[in-house]
């Protein structure tokens, strides 16, 4: 009887692990084309901002900040529809940082531009850690 109980326990554990793996696989999804474009726009604008901050090119920073604001609005809309409170918070913070960057660039406030550019660049990591999963083929999906 003891061996049967052990076999049942092993079978239940194996079933639970299989269910957990299946659930994990089902909880990722391909992001929409609009969301993918927004993420690519954020990446490109962040790289451009870094160069523009070094060059003190406030017009370029202003333009990039507008791109960031639009992309972060798409991000906010995406996560609001999913009702993911933490991601909504990350997106709101990123949108505020991009707005602050735009304001600082228009004012040609070097110190504030530098600080807000760092805030924008740092705003992505938390959401990526919580909601982005790298797939075996190198692409990313939403989790």
Long-range contacts (C-beta under 8 A, 24 or more apart in sequence): 27-143, 28-133, 28-135, 28-141, 28-142, 28-143, 29-141, 29-142, 30-141, 30-142, 31-78, 31-140, 31-141, 31-142, 32-78, 34-74, 34-78, 35-74, 35-75, 35-78, 35-142, 37-74, 38-70, 38-71, 38-72, 38-74, 38-75, 38-78, 39-71, 39-75, 41-67, 41-68, 41-70, 41-71, 42-68, 42-71, 42-72, 42-75, 42-124, 45-71, 46-120, 46-121, 46-124, 49-101, 49-117, 49-120, 49-121, 50-117, 50-121, 53-113, 53-114, 53-117, 56-110, 58-105, 58-106, 58-108, 58-113, 59-105, 61-101, 61-102, 61-105, 61-113, 61-117, 62-102, 62-105, 62-106, 65-98, 65-99, 65-101, 65-102, 65-105, 65-120, 66-102, 68-94, 68-98, 68-101, 68-120, 69-95, 69-98, 69-99, 69-102, 72-98, 84-131, 86-126, 86-127, 86-130, 87-127, 87-130, 87-131, 90-123, 90-124, 90-126, 90-127, 90-130, 91-127, 93-123, 94-120, 94-123, 94-124, 94-127, 97-123
